[in-house]
Amino acid sequence: MAKKLEGKVAIVTGASKGIGASIARFLANEGASVVVNYASSKEDAEKVVAEIIRSGGKAVAIQANVSNPLDIQTLFSKAKQTFGKLDILVNNAGIYENIPVENITTEHFHKIFDLNVLGLLLATKEALKYFESSGSIVNISSIVSTLAPANASVYSASKAAVDAITKSLAKELGPRKIRINSINPGLVETEGTQSKGYMQHREHVEESTPLKRIGQPDDIAPAAVFLASDESDWITGET
């Protein structure tokens, strides 16, 4: 059976662990050559690459802080040098930090928005230089964009911005045969959610959801594969 992404090249930002790492592995399993982007976790990124290669796939780890325009240019340039083209961009890199409104500072705001929103826009802008006849962009947003829990006003706002960007760019880029969609997970068990204490809400979340469990990274990755593939060729601007 032919693989869904055979011959495609993908960049996954923030792919050294968690959801991003799972997406990178699943894309590679479907035949894509994958750029595993990381900001600081070189060892983790190289583990993801090694796992992909052991499974017969193609991958490379490239460092870049996607809130930095020069880093983004380097990321895409090295991806082109390595694999020759670009077909898929997964904007996964992001940061979350919930604090009450009394503690919000300009530094906190910019830390969240510079990566979650500006970084996503800059990476998308750079990808347009490398897509050829078509392209697929998958944004990893969050259920907080509409759920908007307490103490998460800045983070929720950043993900609501991602949803709005997705819809707007779908209209803008559609005539160029570039599709853009977002995936909005609920609580997913990752290194990040564990280290930031989100697992303390696990029982409450599980009780309020129909399947009575939180998500795992491998629950998210198949949706990214679908949106990156030709199977979703008539889907854009969706969440």
Buried (B, 14 or more C-beta within 10 A) or exposed (E): EEBBBEEBBBBBBBBBBBBBBBBBBBBBBBBBBBBBBBBEBEEBBBBBBEBBEEEEBBBBBBBBBBBBBEBBBBBBBBBBEBBEEBBBBBBBBBBBEBBEEEEEEEEBBEBBBBBBBBBBBBBBEBBBEBBEEEBBBBBBBBBBBEEBEEEBBBBBBBBBBBBEBBBEBBEEBEEEBBBBBBBBBBBBBBBBBEEEEBBEBBEEBEEEEEEEEBBEBEBBBEBBBBBBBEEBEEEBBBB
